[in-house]
């Protein structure tokens, strides 16, 4: 998940030789897909929240701050609807797979 988030951000940035900084990459796409709206981003983050808890990537007392950080990353990346849907699909697959974890490796959610 972390790598996917990094790749999304990196794909949107390019190095500016005039300043030692990264800047948003200019796309030459004639008709980019629409940007994900607030409701789509909220649904995406809710899915990530559940996925993170299901595999023990986050704990109940830390998941809110972690999801808040992911929200900031995605806001900087400026996700399109298709990209948000792809990440939701990944989170859904994590949730589906987590139900088949053996009992001895399932995270405690207390």
Biopython code that builds the backbone (N, CA, C, O; Angstrom):
import numpy as np
from Bio.PDB.StructureBuilder import StructureBuilder

atoms = [
    (1, "UNK", "N", (0.826, -1.186, 0.000)),
    (1, "UNK", "CA", (0.000, 0.000, 0.000)),
    (1, "UNK", "C", (0.875, 1.257, 0.000)),
    (1, "UNK", "O", (0.615, 2.211, -0.733)),
    (2, "UNK", "N", (1.905, 1.239, 0.828)),
    (2, "UNK", "CA", (2.779, 2.403, 0.896)),
    (2, "UNK", "C", (3.468, 2.639, -0.445)),
    (2, "UNK", "O", (3.566, 3.774, -0.911)),
    (3, "UNK", "N", (3.935, 1.575, -1.050)),
    (3, "UNK", "CA", (4.597, 1.694, -2.347)),
    (3, "UNK", "C", (3.631, 2.221, -3.407)),
    (3, "UNK", "O", (4.004, 3.048, -4.238)),
    (4, "UNK", "N", (2.401, 1.741, -3.373)),
    (4, "UNK", "CA", (1.405, 2.212, -4.341)),
    (4, "UNK", "C", (1.164, 3.708, -4.169)),
    (4, "UNK", "O", (1.074, 4.442, -5.153)),
    (5, "UNK", "N", (1.059, 4.155, -2.928)),
    (5, "UNK", "CA", (0.871, 5.580, -2.667)),
    (5, "UNK", "C", (2.055, 6.405, -3.148)),
    (5, "UNK", "O", (1.882, 7.474, -3.733)),
    (6, "UNK", "N", (3.259, 5.899, -2.896)),
    (6, "UNK", "CA", (4.459, 6.596, -3.357)),
    (6, "UNK", "C", (4.484, 6.691, -4.874)),
    (6, "UNK", "O", (4.777, 7.750, -5.428)),
    (7, "UNK", "N", (4.179, 5.599, -5.542)),
    (7, "UNK", "CA", (4.200, 5.588, -7.004)),
    (7, "UNK", "C", (3.171, 6.562, -7.585)),
    (7, "UNK", "O", (3.430, 7.222, -8.591)),
    (8, "UNK", "N", (2.010, 6.645, -6.945)),
    (8, "UNK", "CA", (1.009, 7.611, -7.406)),
    (8, "UNK", "C", (1.537, 9.036, -7.298)),
    (8, "UNK", "O", (1.372, 9.840, -8.214)),
    (9, "UNK", "N", (2.162, 9.334, -6.188)),
    (9, "UNK", "CA", (2.704, 10.672, -5.994)),
    (9, "UNK", "C", (3.852, 10.939, -6.962)),
    (9, "UNK", "O", (3.901, 11.996, -7.592)),
    (10, "UNK", "N", (4.768, 9.996, -7.084)),
    (10, "UNK", "CA", (5.927, 10.179, -7.957)),
    (10, "UNK", "C", (5.509, 10.341, -9.415)),
    (10, "UNK", "O", (6.145, 11.086, -10.161)),
    (11, "UNK", "N", (4.463, 9.659, -9.823)),
    (11, "UNK", "CA", (4.001, 9.759, -11.204)),
    (11, "UNK", "C", (3.483, 11.155, -11.523)),
    (11, "UNK", "O", (3.450, 11.548, -12.689)),
    (12, "UNK", "N", (3.086, 11.894, -10.527)),
    (12, "UNK", "CA", (2.548, 13.236, -10.724)),
    (12, "UNK", "C", (3.624, 14.321, -10.647)),
    (12, "UNK", "O", (3.343, 15.495, -10.890)),
    (13, "UNK", "N", (4.864, 13.926, -10.306)),
    (13, "UNK", "CA", (5.913, 14.920, -10.111)),
    (13, "UNK", "C", (7.032, 14.759, -11.130)),
    (13, "UNK", "O", (7.257, 13.668, -11.653)),
    (14, "UNK", "N", (7.727, 15.849, -11.403)),
    (14, "UNK", "CA", (8.921, 15.802, -12.246)),
    (14, "UNK", "C", (9.949, 16.752, -11.648)),
    (14, "UNK", "O", (9.590, 17.708, -10.960)),
    (15, "UNK", "N", (11.219, 16.494, -11.907)),
    (15, "UNK", "CA", (12.288, 17.333, -11.385)),
    (15, "UNK", "C", (12.385, 18.606, -12.205)),
    (15, "UNK", "O", (12.385, 18.561, -13.435)),
    (16, "UNK", "N", (12.468, 19.740, -11.528)),
    (16, "UNK", "CA", (12.626, 21.033, -12.188)),
    (16, "UNK", "C", (14.102, 21.419, -12.091)),
    (16, "UNK", "O", (14.578, 21.724, -10.998)),
    (17, "UNK", "N", (14.844, 21.414, -13.217)),
    (17, "UNK", "CA", (16.278, 21.708, -13.148)),
    (17, "UNK", "C", (16.586, 23.141, -12.712)),
    (17, "UNK", "O", (17.687, 23.411, -12.232)),
    (18, "UNK", "N", (15.640, 24.056, -12.869)),
    (18, "UNK", "CA", (15.881, 25.445, -12.476)),
    (18, "UNK", "C", (15.843, 25.628, -10.967)),
    (18, "UNK", "O", (16.505, 26.515, -10.428)),
    (19, "UNK", "N", (15.092, 24.813, -10.303)),
    (19, "UNK", "CA", (15.048, 24.833, -8.840)),
    (19, "UNK", "C", (15.249, 23.399, -8.377)),
    (19, "UNK", "O", (14.801, 22.474, -9.054)),
    (20, "UNK", "N", (15.896, 23.193, -7.269)),
    (20, "UNK", "CA", (16.118, 21.812, -6.814)),
    (20, "UNK", "C", (14.872, 21.215, -6.163)),
    (20, "UNK", "O", (14.912, 20.734, -5.031)),
    (21, "UNK", "N", (13.774, 21.259, -6.898)),
    (21, "UNK", "CA", (12.510, 20.778, -6.340)),
    (21, "UNK", "C", (11.755, 19.951, -7.351)),
    (21, "UNK", "O", (12.019, 19.979, -8.553)),
    (22, "UNK", "N", (10.812, 19.221, -6.815)),
    (22, "UNK", "CA", (9.885, 18.497, -7.676)),
    (22, "UNK", "C", (8.665, 19.366, -7.892)),
    (22, "UNK", "O", (8.266, 20.108, -6.994)),
    (23, "UNK", "N", (8.075, 19.286, -9.054)),
    (23, "UNK", "CA", (6.862, 20.047, -9.342)),
    (23, "UNK", "C", (5.861, 19.121, -10.014)),
    (23, "UNK", "O", (6.241, 18.075, -10.541)),
    (24, "UNK", "N", (4.593, 19.491, -10.002)),
    (24, "UNK", "CA", (3.598, 18.638, -10.659)),
    (24, "UNK", "C", (3.943, 18.447, -12.136)),
    (24, "UNK", "O", (4.312, 19.391, -12.834)),
    (25, "UNK", "N", (3.814, 17.218, -12.586)),
    (25, "UNK", "CA", (4.075, 16.888, -13.986)),
    (25, "UNK", "C", (2.928, 17.412, -14.840)),
    (25, "UNK", "O", (1.762, 17.304, -14.460)),
    (26, "UNK", "N", (3.255, 17.963, -15.964)),
    (26, "UNK", "CA", (2.226, 18.437, -16.894)),
    (26, "UNK", "C", (1.810, 17.280, -17.773)),
    (26, "UNK", "O", (2.641, 16.641, -18.420)),
    (27, "UNK", "N", (0.539, 17.021, -17.791)),
    (27, "UNK", "CA", (0.047, 15.934, -18.631)),
    (27, "UNK", "C", (-0.387, 16.493, -19.973)),
    (27, "UNK", "O", (-0.873, 17.621, -20.061)),
    (28, "UNK", "N", (-0.211, 15.706, -21.003)),
    (28, "UNK", "CA", (-0.602, 16.124, -22.342)),
    (28, "UNK", "C", (-1.847, 15.385, -22.797)),
    (28, "UNK", "O", (-2.182, 15.368, -23.981)),
    (29, "UNK", "N", (-2.517, 14.783, -21.849)),
    (29, "UNK", "CA", (-3.732, 14.043, -22.164)),
    (29, "UNK", "C", (-4.812, 15.022, -22.624)),
    (29, "UNK", "O", (-5.079, 16.005, -21.933)),
    (30, "UNK", "N", (-5.438, 14.772, -23.779)),
    (30, "UNK", "CA", (-6.451, 15.700, -24.276)),
    (30, "UNK", "C", (-7.698, 15.757, -23.399)),
    (30, "UNK", "O", (-8.321, 16.812, -23.279)),
    (31, "UNK", "N", (-8.059, 14.659, -22.800)),
    (31, "UNK", "CA", (-9.257, 14.651, -21.960)),
    (31, "UNK", "C", (-9.005, 13.783, -20.732)),
    (31, "UNK", "O", (-9.394, 12.615, -20.704)),
    (32, "UNK", "N", (-8.352, 14.353, -19.711)),
    (32, "UNK", "CA", (-8.087, 13.567, -18.513)),
    (32, "UNK", "C", (-9.394, 13.185, -17.824)),
    (32, "UNK", "O", (-10.398, 13.890, -17.925)),
    (33, "UNK", "N", (-9.357, 12.068, -17.132)),
    (33, "UNK", "CA", (-10.555, 11.660, -16.409)),
    (33, "UNK", "C", (-10.825, 12.667, -15.297)),
    (33, "UNK", "O", (-9.903, 13.327, -14.818)),
    (34, "UNK", "N", (-12.081, 12.787, -14.886)),
    (34, "UNK", "CA", (-12.418, 13.762, -13.843)),
    (34, "UNK", "C", (-11.710, 13.437, -12.525)),
    (34, "UNK", "O", (-11.384, 12.285, -12.237)),
    (35, "UNK", "N", (-11.491, 14.465, -11.759)),
    (35, "UNK", "CA", (-10.861, 14.290, -10.452)),
    (35, "UNK", "C", (-11.844, 13.617, -9.497)),
    (35, "UNK", "O", (-13.058, 13.793, -9.604)),
    (36, "UNK", "N", (-11.297, 12.850, -8.569)),
    (36, "UNK", "CA", (-12.128, 12.224, -7.541)),
    (36, "UNK", "C", (-12.703, 13.326, -6.654)),
    (36, "UNK", "O", (-11.987, 14.239, -6.243)),
    (37, "UNK", "N", (-13.995, 13.234, -6.362)),
    (37, "UNK", "CA", (-14.610, 14.254, -5.512)),
    (37, "UNK", "C", (-14.484, 13.854, -4.042)),
    (37, "UNK", "O", (-13.954, 12.790, -3.721)),
    (38, "UNK", "N", (-14.974, 14.712, -3.162)),
    (38, "UNK", "CA", (-14.832, 14.493, -1.720)),
    (38, "UNK", "C", (-15.499, 13.201, -1.274)),
    (38, "UNK", "O", (-14.951, 12.484, -0.436)),
    (39, "UNK", "N", (-16.671, 12.890, -1.817)),
    (39, "UNK", "CA", (-17.371, 11.657, -1.430)),
    (39, "UNK", "C", (-16.572, 10.427, -1.849)),
    (39, "UNK", "O", (-16.486, 9.453, -1.101)),
    (40, "UNK", "N", (-15.989, 10.472, -3.040)),
    (40, "UNK", "CA", (-15.175, 9.338, -3.503)),
    (40, "UNK", "C", (-13.921, 9.178, -2.648)),
    (40, "UNK", "O", (-13.513, 8.057, -2.343)),
    (41, "UNK", "N", (-13.315, 10.288, -2.267)),
    (41, "UNK", "CA", (-12.128, 10.217, -1.415)),
    (41, "UNK", "C", (-12.482, 9.710, -0.023)),
    (41, "UNK", "O", (-11.723, 8.939, 0.564)),
    (42, "UNK", "N", (-13.627, 10.134, 0.512)),
    (42, "UNK", "CA", (-14.062, 9.633, 1.820)),
    (42, "UNK", "C", (-14.300, 8.130, 1.769)),
    (42, "UNK", "O", (-13.914, 7.408, 2.689)),
    (43, "UNK", "N", (-14.932, 7.657, 0.701)),
    (43, "UNK", "CA", (-15.179, 6.220, 0.552)),
    (43, "UNK", "C", (-13.864, 5.461, 0.413)),
    (43, "UNK", "O", (-13.708, 4.384, 0.988)),
    (44, "UNK", "N", (-12.925, 6.008, -0.339)),
    (44, "UNK", "CA", (-11.612, 5.386, -0.498)),
    (44, "UNK", "C", (-10.916, 5.268, 0.849)),
    (44, "UNK", "O", (-10.383, 4.210, 1.183)),
    (45, "UNK", "N", (-10.919, 6.343, 1.618)),
    (45, "UNK", "CA", (-10.232, 6.335, 2.904)),
    (45, "UNK", "C", (-10.918, 5.414, 3.911)),
    (45, "UNK", "O", (-10.244, 4.805, 4.741)),
    (46, "UNK", "N", (-12.233, 5.304, 3.852)),
    (46, "UNK", "CA", (-12.938, 4.351, 4.718)),
    (46, "UNK", "C", (-12.534, 2.923, 4.370)),
    (46, "UNK", "O", (-12.345, 2.091, 5.257)),
    (47, "UNK", "N", (-12.403, 2.645, 3.078)),
    (47, "UNK", "CA", (-11.961, 1.321, 2.633)),
    (47, "UNK", "C", (-10.537, 1.044, 3.122)),
    (47, "UNK", "O", (-10.249, -0.049, 3.610)),
    (48, "UNK", "N", (-9.646, 2.032, 2.991)),
    (48, "UNK", "CA", (-8.274, 1.858, 3.467)),
    (48, "UNK", "C", (-8.239, 1.640, 4.972)),
    (48, "UNK", "O", (-7.483, 0.802, 5.463)),
    (49, "UNK", "N", (-9.055, 2.390, 5.705)),
    (49, "UNK", "CA", (-9.141, 2.237, 7.151)),
    (49, "UNK", "C", (-9.445, 0.785, 7.504)),
    (49, "UNK", "O", (-8.749, 0.183, 8.322)),
    (50, "UNK", "N", (-10.471, 0.229, 6.896)),
    (50, "UNK", "CA", (-10.864, -1.158, 7.175)),
    (50, "UNK", "C", (-9.774, -2.135, 6.747)),
    (50, "UNK", "O", (-9.487, -3.096, 7.460)),
    (51, "UNK", "N", (-9.166, -1.896, 5.589)),
    (51, "UNK", "CA", (-8.114, -2.792, 5.099)),
    (51, "UNK", "C", (-6.905, -2.767, 6.027)),
    (51, "UNK", "O", (-6.349, -3.816, 6.352)),
    (52, "UNK", "N", (-6.496, -1.574, 6.454)),
    (52, "UNK", "CA", (-5.348, -1.461, 7.347)),
    (52, "UNK", "C", (-5.582, -2.214, 8.650)),
    (52, "UNK", "O", (-4.689, -2.904, 9.142)),
    (53, "UNK", "N", (-6.779, -2.083, 9.205)),
    (53, "UNK", "CA", (-7.102, -2.791, 10.442)),
    (53, "UNK", "C", (-7.150, -4.300, 10.227)),
    (53, "UNK", "O", (-6.719, -5.062, 11.092)),
    (54, "UNK", "N", (-7.667, -4.734, 9.089)),
    (54, "UNK", "CA", (-7.862, -6.169, 8.849)),
    (54, "UNK", "C", (-6.563, -6.949, 8.767)),
    (54, "UNK", "O", (-6.543, -8.148, 9.048)),
    (55, "UNK", "N", (-5.473, -6.285, 8.384)),
    (55, "UNK", "CA", (-4.198, -6.997, 8.260)),
    (55, "UNK", "C", (-3.185, -6.583, 9.322)),
    (55, "UNK", "O", (-2.040, -7.036, 9.301)),
    (56, "UNK", "N", (-3.600, -5.725, 10.249)),
    (56, "UNK", "CA", (-2.700, -5.311, 11.312)),
    (56, "UNK", "C", (-1.703, -4.244, 10.903)),
    (56, "UNK", "O", (-0.746, -3.988, 11.634)),
    (57, "UNK", "N", (-1.901, -3.616, 9.759)),
    (57, "UNK", "CA", (-1.017, -2.535, 9.315)),
    (57, "UNK", "C", (-1.185, -1.318, 10.218)),
    (57, "UNK", "O", (-0.245, -0.551, 10.430)),
    (58, "UNK", "N", (-2.382, -1.156, 10.740)),
    (58, "UNK", "CA", (-2.669, -0.096, 11.705)),
    (58, "UNK", "C", (-3.426, -0.724, 12.867)),
    (58, "UNK", "O", (-3.984, -1.816, 12.751)),
    (59, "UNK", "N", (-3.432, -0.027, 13.961)),
    (59, "UNK", "CA", (-4.154, -0.477, 15.151)),
    (59, "UNK", "C", (-5.290, 0.508, 15.413)),
    (59, "UNK", "O", (-5.234, 1.651, 14.960)),
    (60, "UNK", "N", (-6.319, 0.075, 16.142)),
    (60, "UNK", "CA", (-7.467, 0.957, 16.365)),
    (60, "UNK", "C", (-7.096, 2.338, 16.919)),
    (60, "UNK", "O", (-7.738, 3.333, 16.584)),
    (61, "UNK", "N", (-6.067, 2.400, 17.761)),
    (61, "UNK", "CA", (-5.698, 3.691, 18.347)),
    (61, "UNK", "C", (-4.808, 4.539, 17.432)),
    (61, "UNK", "O", (-4.566, 5.706, 17.740)),
    (62, "UNK", "N", (-4.314, 3.989, 16.316)),
    (62, "UNK", "CA", (-3.448, 4.758, 15.409)),
    (62, "UNK", "C", (-4.033, 4.936, 14.014)),
    (62, "UNK", "O", (-3.520, 5.728, 13.223)),
    (63, "UNK", "N", (-5.094, 4.212, 13.708)),
    (63, "UNK", "CA", (-5.576, 4.193, 12.327)),
    (63, "UNK", "C", (-6.068, 5.560, 11.854)),
    (63, "UNK", "O", (-5.889, 5.903, 10.685)),
    (64, "UNK", "N", (-6.678, 6.338, 12.727)),
    (64, "UNK", "CA", (-7.192, 7.646, 12.292)),
    (64, "UNK", "C", (-6.076, 8.578, 11.837)),
    (64, "UNK", "O", (-6.201, 9.245, 10.810)),
    (65, "UNK", "N", (-4.984, 8.626, 12.599)),
    (65, "UNK", "CA", (-3.883, 9.509, 12.190)),
    (65, "UNK", "C", (-3.211, 8.983, 10.928)),
    (65, "UNK", "O", (-2.752, 9.770, 10.099)),
    (66, "UNK", "N", (-3.147, 7.659, 10.772)),
    (66, "UNK", "CA", (-2.553, 7.089, 9.567)),
    (66, "UNK", "C", (-3.402, 7.425, 8.341)),
    (66, "UNK", "O", (-2.869, 7.813, 7.301)),
    (67, "UNK", "N", (-4.702, 7.277, 8.462)),
    (67, "UNK", "CA", (-5.594, 7.578, 7.342)),
    (67, "UNK", "C", (-5.559, 9.071, 7.026)),
    (67, "UNK", "O", (-5.656, 9.463, 5.863)),
    (68, "UNK", "N", (-5.422, 9.895, 8.044)),
    (68, "UNK", "CA", (-5.294, 11.341, 7.817)),
    (68, "UNK", "C", (-4.031, 11.634, 6.985)),
    (68, "UNK", "O", (-4.053, 12.481, 6.092)),
    (69, "UNK", "N", (-2.952, 10.935, 7.286)),
    (69, "UNK", "CA", (-1.720, 11.113, 6.505)),
    (69, "UNK", "C", (-1.912, 10.665, 5.062)),
    (69, "UNK", "O", (-1.428, 11.315, 4.136)),
    (70, "UNK", "N", (-2.622, 9.550, 4.872)),
    (70, "UNK", "CA", (-2.899, 9.087, 3.506)),
    (70, "UNK", "C", (-3.758, 10.108, 2.765)),
    (70, "UNK", "O", (-3.564, 10.336, 1.571)),
    (71, "UNK", "N", (-4.706, 10.721, 3.471)),
    (71, "UNK", "CA", (-5.552, 11.754, 2.854)),
    (71, "UNK", "C", (-4.677, 12.895, 2.328)),
    (71, "UNK", "O", (-4.902, 13.400, 1.228)),
    (72, "UNK", "N", (-3.686, 13.295, 3.112)),
    (72, "UNK", "CA", (-2.792, 14.371, 2.694)),
    (72, "UNK", "C", (-1.976, 13.964, 1.464)),
    (72, "UNK", "O", (-1.797, 14.763, 0.545)),
    (73, "UNK", "N", (-1.484, 12.726, 1.447)),
    (73, "UNK", "CA", (-0.721, 12.240, 0.288)),
    (73, "UNK", "C", (-1.588, 12.262, -0.963)),
    (73, "UNK", "O", (-1.168, 12.746, -2.013)),
    (74, "UNK", "N", (-2.806, 11.730, -0.838)),
    (74, "UNK", "CA", (-3.697, 11.681, -2.001)),
    (74, "UNK", "C", (-4.108, 13.082, -2.449)),
    (74, "UNK", "O", (-4.279, 13.322, -3.644)),
    (75, "UNK", "N", (-4.269, 14.007, -1.504)),
    (75, "UNK", "CA", (-4.625, 15.381, -1.871)),
    (75, "UNK", "C", (-3.497, 16.029, -2.670)),
    (75, "UNK", "O", (-3.748, 16.737, -3.646)),
    (76, "UNK", "N", (-2.257, 15.783, -2.254)),
    (76, "UNK", "CA", (-1.128, 16.330, -3.013)),
    (76, "UNK", "C", (-1.034, 15.701, -4.393)),
    (76, "UNK", "O", (-0.669, 16.371, -5.360)),
    (77, "UNK", "N", (-1.361, 14.417, -4.491)),
    (77, "UNK", "CA", (-1.285, 13.721, -5.782)),
    (77, "UNK", "C", (-2.407, 14.154, -6.713)),
    (77, "UNK", "O", (-2.245, 14.111, -7.933)),
    (78, "UNK", "N", (-3.540, 14.570, -6.160)),
    (78, "UNK", "CA", (-4.674, 14.962, -6.999)),
    (78, "UNK", "C", (-5.228, 13.780, -7.779)),
    (78, "UNK", "O", (-5.115, 13.734, -9.004)),
    (79, "UNK", "N", (-5.826, 12.822, -7.073)),
    (79, "UNK", "CA", (-6.297, 11.596, -7.714)),
    (79, "UNK", "C", (-7.475, 11.818, -8.652)),
    (79, "UNK", "O", (-8.401, 12.572, -8.353)),
    (80, "UNK", "N", (-7.417, 11.153, -9.771)),
    (80, "UNK", "CA", (-8.549, 11.099, -10.686)),
    (80, "UNK", "C", (-9.473, 9.974, -10.218)),
    (80, "UNK", "O", (-9.064, 9.111, -9.440)),
    (81, "UNK", "N", (-10.702, 9.986, -10.688)),
    (81, "UNK", "CA", (-11.679, 8.970, -10.275)),
    (81, "UNK", "C", (-11.172, 7.558, -10.531)),
    (81, "UNK", "O", (-11.325, 6.676, -9.686)),
    (82, "UNK", "N", (-10.573, 7.346, -11.688)),
    (82, "UNK", "CA", (-10.086, 6.010, -12.037)),
    (82, "UNK", "C", (-9.001, 5.557, -11.055)),
    (82, "UNK", "O", (-8.981, 4.397, -10.646)),
    (83, "UNK", "N", (-8.106, 6.463, -10.680)),
    (83, "UNK", "CA", (-7.042, 6.127, -9.735)),
    (83, "UNK", "C", (-7.618, 5.809, -8.358)),
    (83, "UNK", "O", (-7.190, 4.858, -7.706)),
    (84, "UNK", "N", (-8.588, 6.607, -7.921)),
    (84, "UNK", "CA", (-9.229, 6.347, -6.631)),
    (84, "UNK", "C", (-9.926, 4.991, -6.651)),
    (84, "UNK", "O", (-9.873, 4.252, -5.668)),
    (85, "UNK", "N", (-10.572, 4.663, -7.753)),
    (85, "UNK", "CA", (-11.250, 3.368, -7.874)),
    (85, "UNK", "C", (-10.245, 2.220, -7.848)),
    (85, "UNK", "O", (-10.523, 1.166, -7.277)),
    (86, "UNK", "N", (-9.086, 2.418, -8.459)),
    (86, "UNK", "CA", (-8.058, 1.375, -8.443)),
    (86, "UNK", "C", (-7.579, 1.104, -7.020)),
    (86, "UNK", "O", (-7.406, -0.051, -6.630)),
    (87, "UNK", "N", (-7.367, 2.161, -6.249)),
    (87, "UNK", "CA", (-6.900, 1.993, -4.874)),
    (87, "UNK", "C", (-7.992, 1.358, -4.022)),
    (87, "UNK", "O", (-7.702, 0.524, -3.165)),
    (88, "UNK", "N", (-9.242, 1.746, -4.252)),
    (88, "UNK", "CA", (-10.350, 1.100, -3.531)),
    (88, "UNK", "C", (-10.409, -0.383, -3.862)),
    (88, "UNK", "O", (-10.662, -1.207, -2.983)),
    (89, "UNK", "N", (-10.177, -0.725, -5.123)),
    (89, "UNK", "CA", (-10.155, -2.131, -5.514)),
    (89, "UNK", "C", (-9.059, -2.893, -4.798)),
    (89, "UNK", "O", (-9.262, -4.034, -4.382)),
    (90, "UNK", "N", (-7.901, -2.273, -4.651)),
    (90, "UNK", "CA", (-6.806, -2.895, -3.915)),
    (90, "UNK", "C", (-7.192, -3.099, -2.454)),
    (90, "UNK", "O", (-6.946, -4.163, -1.887)),
    (91, "UNK", "N", (-7.795, -2.081, -1.846)),
    (91, "UNK", "CA", (-8.230, -2.199, -0.451)),
    (91, "UNK", "C", (-9.284, -3.292, -0.305)),
    (91, "UNK", "O", (-9.267, -4.045, 0.669)),
    (92, "UNK", "N", (-10.199, -3.382, -1.265)),
    (92, "UNK", "CA", (-11.228, -4.425, -1.224)),
    (92, "UNK", "C", (-10.597, -5.810, -1.309)),
    (92, "UNK", "O", (-11.033, -6.733, -0.621)),
    (93, "UNK", "N", (-9.579, -5.959, -2.142)),
    (93, "UNK", "CA", (-8.899, -7.250, -2.261)),
    (93, "UNK", "C", (-8.173, -7.605, -0.967)),
    (93, "UNK", "O", (-8.142, -8.771, -0.573)),
    (94, "UNK", "N", (-7.591, -6.606, -0.305)),
    (94, "UNK", "CA", (-6.946, -6.837, 0.991)),
    (94, "UNK", "C", (-7.981, -7.325, 1.997)),
    (94, "UNK", "O", (-7.729, -8.283, 2.728)),
    (95, "UNK", "N", (-9.145, -6.673, 2.040)),
    (95, "UNK", "CA", (-10.207, -7.097, 2.959)),
    (95, "UNK", "C", (-10.655, -8.522, 2.666)),
    (95, "UNK", "O", (-10.850, -9.319, 3.583)),
    (96, "UNK", "N", (-10.817, -8.837, 1.392)),
    (96, "UNK", "CA", (-11.248, -10.185, 1.011)),
    (96, "UNK", "C", (-10.197, -11.207, 1.439)),
    (96, "UNK", "O", (-10.535, -12.248, 2.002)),
    (97, "UNK", "N", (-8.932, -10.913, 1.175)),
    (97, "UNK", "CA", (-7.855, -11.844, 1.514)),
    (97, "UNK", "C", (-7.698, -12.000, 3.024)),
    (97, "UNK", "O", (-7.384, -13.087, 3.508)),
    (98, "UNK", "N", (-7.916, -10.925, 3.762)),
    (98, "UNK", "CA", (-7.725, -10.960, 5.215)),
    (98, "UNK", "C", (-8.674, -11.928, 5.897)),
    (98, "UNK", "O", (-8.352, -12.463, 6.958)),
    (99, "UNK", "N", (-9.831, -12.159, 5.311)),
    (99, "UNK", "CA", (-10.776, -13.080, 5.948)),
    (99, "UNK", "C", (-10.262, -14.518, 5.927)),
    (99, "UNK", "O", (-10.771, -15.365, 6.661)),
    (100, "UNK", "N", (-9.265, -14.801, 5.099)),
    (100, "UNK", "CA", (-8.710, -16.148, 5.006)),
    (100, "UNK", "C", (-7.402, -16.310, 5.770)),
    (100, "UNK", "O", (-6.753, -17.351, 5.676)),
    (101, "UNK", "N", (-7.010, -15.280, 6.529)),
    (101, "UNK", "CA", (-5.813, -15.409, 7.355)),
    (101, "UNK", "C", (-6.053, -16.449, 8.438)),
    (101, "UNK", "O", (-7.140, -16.492, 9.015)),
    (102, "UNK", "N", (-5.064, -17.287, 8.727)),
    (102, "UNK", "CA", (-5.227, -18.230, 9.837)),
    (102, "UNK", "C", (-5.415, -17.469, 11.153)),
    (102, "UNK", "O", (-4.889, -16.370, 11.325)),
    (103, "UNK", "N", (-6.156, -18.056, 12.059)),
    (103, "UNK", "CA", (-6.448, -17.409, 13.346)),
    (103, "UNK", "C", (-5.189, -16.930, 14.055)),
    (103, "UNK", "O", (-5.182, -15.850, 14.646)),
    (104, "UNK", "N", (-4.123, -17.725, 14.000)),
    (104, "UNK", "CA", (-2.916, -17.378, 14.759)),
    (104, "UNK", "C", (-2.187, -16.142, 14.223)),
    (104, "UNK", "O", (-1.346, -15.582, 14.926)),
    (105, "UNK", "N", (-2.485, -15.709, 13.013)),
    (105, "UNK", "CA", (-1.822, -14.511, 12.488)),
    (105, "UNK", "C", (-2.770, -13.329, 12.316)),
    (105, "UNK", "O", (-2.341, -12.253, 11.901)),
    (106, "UNK", "N", (-4.033, -13.508, 12.624)),
    (106, "UNK", "CA", (-4.978, -12.390, 12.522)),
    (106, "UNK", "C", (-4.670, -11.363, 13.597)),
    (106, "UNK", "O", (-4.365, -11.721, 14.734)),
    (107, "UNK", "N", (-4.748, -10.086, 13.242)),
    (107, "UNK", "CA", (-4.457, -9.049, 14.239)),
    (107, "UNK", "C", (-5.554, -8.962, 15.290)),
    (107, "UNK", "O", (-6.728, -9.214, 15.020)),
    (108, "UNK", "N", (-5.136, -8.600, 16.490)),
    (108, "UNK", "CA", (-6.093, -8.347, 17.570)),
    (108, "UNK", "C", (-6.649, -6.948, 17.363)),
    (108, "UNK", "O", (-5.877, -6.002, 17.203)),
    (109, "UNK", "N", (-7.940, -6.794, 17.361)),
    (109, "UNK", "CA", (-8.548, -5.492, 17.103)),
    (109, "UNK", "C", (-9.160, -4.867, 18.348)),
    (109, "UNK", "O", (-10.102, -4.080, 18.251)),
    (110, "UNK", "N", (-8.639, -5.206, 19.494)),
    (110, "UNK", "CA", (-9.167, -4.645, 20.747)),
    (110, "UNK", "C", (-8.638, -3.269, 21.011)),
    (110, "UNK", "O", (-8.983, -2.658, 22.022)),
]
sb = StructureBuilder()
sb.init_structure("model")
sb.init_model(0)
sb.init_chain("A")
sb.init_seg("    ")
for serial, (resi, resn, name, xyz) in enumerate(atoms, 1):
    if name == "N":
        sb.init_residue(resn, " ", resi, " ")
    sb.init_atom(name, np.array(xyz, "f"), 0.0, 1.0, " ", f" {name:<3s}", serial, name[0])
structure = sb.get_structure()
